[in-house]
Amino acid sequence: MTPEKPGQEGDTERKHYNRSLEALAKQIKHLEKLVFDSYKPKKELAEISSKLTYHVNQLQKELLRRKPDEITSGENPAIIKQTRTIETQVTEEEILEEWASRRSQKRAEIERVLNNEKEFESLAEILDEEWPEEFYRVAQLEPKTFLQLDSNEDLAIFMDPKGVKEEEYNELLAQYPAIAPLVREGLVEGKMDFVKFQIGITSSRNDQEQENYTQSVFILPMTMDDSGVEDVEMIHKLTVQLKIEMEKTDRKRLRIGALGRIDMKYLRKCTEFSLRGLDMKATICIKEEKKTQGDRSGTNGGKKTRNSDKDRIIIKAQEDLILDIAESYIYIEGKFIPNDLAKTCHLSNNALAFLFDEIRYEMGGEQVCLIRKPGITTTMKSMISYGETSTKFLDTVGWGLDENKQVILDTPSHTFSGKLPLKFLMGFAEDYNKGILNIKQELILIIARSFKNSYMGEVDANVTINKIEWKIRHVMPSDRQKLKLLNRLNKSSTAKIKLAYRMWDLYELPAIRETASDIWAIKTTSSLERPRYIIIGFQCSDNTDDRSKDATKFIHAGVNNIRLYLNSEVYPYERWNLDFDRKLDAVAYYAYENFQRSYYGKDMGEPMMSIEEFRKNPLFIIDCYHQPDAMKTSTVDIKLEFETRETKFPPNTKDILVYKQAKKYKVK
């Protein structure tokens, strides 16, 4: 039957309802998109679903309130049917089902990227952009949070779970019902990566709990691969076993308490776990020990140790050992014999570092870190990095040695020994504290051409190096962890290790011009190697290789202002206007004492030198860490300008500069 042609008023009303319904449908689709794209928690999903249902019901009531003859268009039954269809599509269950499906797709996408070495570079972007917090969130179960199991029941939750989403684990939990509440409580959706549990039987008689039987303490990883399923199966079997034991011993309750957690966030996010680098604190190991990787006992190719010799210590790639390079150190033994024992002669400050001209660390055949003249470089770095509380640590390094303090030297036998930690020498070891495995590593040592910077006295002395060893902590993983490591290596055998760290470099200006000001064009470098901190020290030109002078002492040289130029940017912005003779030097000392807060992020700096000591042995620090964005995309000309209050700088004055830069390497 053909409907009658509507009048003008009915036609307007029909268009009004059509527009209302279309607008509502668009709103529903928009809200659905927001729901699915933002991965809202279950509670918020339910609220949004209720609002959608309410709006659809209101429109439906408005349409049905009208009499049929008032709405003359034949499209009205279809409109009502479409409205009811939309209502059924936006129920809470449907939204949750679609949400879970999209979550599964996202997990599958991440798993695919993990297994595809070519797409490894984009993993961090996917995780950071799509799941900024939720994927890395780690649940913290307090000691009072525990699960209990009665003798005639499965494992039951002791406290109500919050925000639990079971859809993704239903199949797994159906296979292992006894452990299901444990998974639901803390390990769902990657909230907890690794958690340590102790399973035992406890007694609850007289309201007093005493642990009478403990099965084991183990690590439970909840990952996206099959290993997580295996661990759940293991816990399930263990739980069943304990239930049997509980029935035999007539105990009342089985208690599973969370004893602690291991945060694996940075292992996944920085990709060291898959790329052969491991967080030493999170490694499950069965044995840790120090081993000597190189032993040089006074010979080099059958010849006696001499100045300028080159020593190379090589570590071959080993798949079953993890090396803690950051905590390694160079052990040195030798003899120090003055030519005339009746006259004064002693080891000087930082003597061990001055035994070398160059120390280089390579990984996989690529140079990672190079220290030129480690004696003067580590001297300047240590004076600003360490405080009074570190003096005991620095004793065995050879720091602070003088005529009255020879803690590393046995005077009767003339033997000395000490160590040079790699983190004392290199920014790489100071910043990169991950373990390394399955890659060739080399430490190249070039002996100093003269040992006169290592001692002071009235006569020359004979310094002999009898032993150089590189001692490294070896971590031997358990069989279970070793299998996981080997699987990772096989999956990504051509992947690269990303190393991000800060490196110190040394530059010397042999002689400052005898003028009131001078400009030193240091170098032109790429934006990636631009400096972040500059340390400047002045010395007399004849201070080196002279046993009568201390190579670790600096002078103020009457300096008035020091300014660093990075292209057109100048640091510091205001001139210092120093005058050491009149004690107008507080600005320079503030830059010195503030370095530890800026560089290490300490709340309070702990300078090694007081203001009086600083005036006798000054170092000038320029903080240029904050730089404009334009500096990051261009080459950088580095220049240093210094001025003096006098008519000219003192004769035979040289400038030594150590600057810190950020480095990033990819090592195969």
C-alpha positions, 0 to 999 in steps of 0.5 A: 500500500502506497503511503499518502504524500505527506504535508509540509508540516509532516515532511519537516517533522520527518526530516527533523527526526531523520537528522536527529537519528543521523546525528546520534548515530554519528555520535555513537560511532565517535564514542565507540571509536574513542572507547576502542582506541583508548583502551579504557578500563572496564569501569569506564567502559561500562559508564560509556556503554550506559550513556550510549544505551540511554541516548538510544532509548531516549530517541526510541521513546521519542519516535514511538511516542508519536502516532503512526499517522503523525509520521507519514514517511514509509522509512519510519519502520526502518528507522526504528529497526535501525535504532534498535540494532544500534542499541544492541550493538553498543551494550557493555558486553559487545564493547568489552568483546570488541575491546578485548579483540583489539587488545589481542591484535595489538599484542600480536603486533608487538609479538610479531615485531619482537620476532622480526629483527628488521622491525626491531627499531620501531618497537620502542615507538609502538610501545611508547605511542600506543601503550605509554603506561599500561604495558609497562605498569608493574603491580606491587603486591604488599605482604598483606596481600595473599591468596588462601586455599582451603583443603576442600576447595581450589585456590581462592582469592583472599581480597577482591581483585581490582580492574581484572580482565579475564578474557585474554586468559580464559583458555589458560586459566581453564586448564589450570583452575587452581592458579587462576586467581593468582594470575587474575590478581596481579599478572594480567595485562602485563601489570607485573613482569616478574614476581617472586613467590614462596609457597608453603603450608601454614597453620591457623589454629588459635588465630596464630599463623605459623609456617610449617612447610615451605616448598620453594621460592621461585621466579614467575615470569608472565610473558607473551611467549610459551615460557609463561605458560610453562611457568603457570603449569609448574605452579599449578602442579606445585599447588596440587602437590601442596594440597596433597601434603596439606591433606596429609598433615591436616593443615588448614590453609595454603598461603602464597605470599608475594615476597618481592618483585623484579621490574623488567621495564627497562629490559623490554623497553631498551631491548637489551634483553633481546639484544644480548644486554642484560640488567645485572640486577634482574638476571637469575643466576646460579653463580657469580665470581670474579675472573681474570681475563688478561694476565701480563706478568712483566713480559710482552712477547717474551721481552721485558715491559718497557715504555710505550708498549702496547698490551691487548687483552681479548675476551672471546664471545661466550654464549653461556657467560654474562660479563659485568663490564661496568664493575670490572677493573684493571689490576696493576702490580709493580716495583718502584725503586728510587735511584738513591734511597737516601733521598726523597722520592715517592709516588704522586697523586693518581700515579696508576693512571699516569702509567698509561698514555692511552686506554681503549675499549672495543666491542665487536671490533668497533671502538666504544671508548678511548681515553687519551692521557688517562692521568690528567683526564681522570684527575680533572674528572675526579676532582669534580665528580667525587667528594670526601666520602669517596676518598676511601674508594679512591685510595686503591686507585692511587688518589691522594698520594703524597710524601706522607701517604703511600697506601699502595706502596710497601716501602721495604719491598718497593712493591705497589699494587692497585686497581683502576675501575673502568667506571673511573676511567671511562664514561661508558662504564659509568653510564652503561651498567648492563651485562654483556654476552656473546660478543668479542671485547678488547681492552687496549693499553698503551704504556706511558712513554715516561713514568715521571708523572707518576712520582715526585722527588729529588732523584729519578726512580725505576718504575717496573710494571710486573702484572696487568690484569683485567678482572671482570665479574662473570655471571653464570645463568641457571639452565632455565635462564640460559635456554631463554638467552640462547633462544633470544640470540638465535632469533636475533643473531644479527641484531645490534646492541644500542649503547648510549653513554657519556664520554670524556675527551681531552684537548690541549693548547700547548701555549697560550699567547702572551696577550690579555685575551686569546681565542682557541678554535678547538674543533668543528664537529657534528651535532651528535658529538657537541659538548655538554660540559666543559672543564678547563684547567691551566698549567705551566708548560713545563709541568709535564714529565718533570719529577720536581712538579706535581702533574695534577696541580693547576693554576688560575693564571689570572683569568678574568673571564672564560666563555664557550662559543658553540656556533653563535651560542655563548656559555655562560651568558654573563661574564664571570669577572673573576679576580682570585687575588681579591677572592672574587671567585664565588661564581667559579666555585659555584659552577664547580660545586653545582656540577654533581647536581647537574651531571649526576642528578644529586640533590646536594653536591659534595665538592672534593675541595673547599673554597680555599683549596679551590683557589690553590687548585682551580678548575673552571666548569661550563655547563652547556647542557641546555642547547637550542634545537637548531644546534641538533641539526647542524655542524658545531664550531667549538671555540673557547675565549679567555681573558686575564685582568693582567696585561697578558697571560703568564709565560709558558701557560698551557690550557687543558680542556676535557669535555663531555659528549653523548655517544650512541653506538650500535655494536653487532 
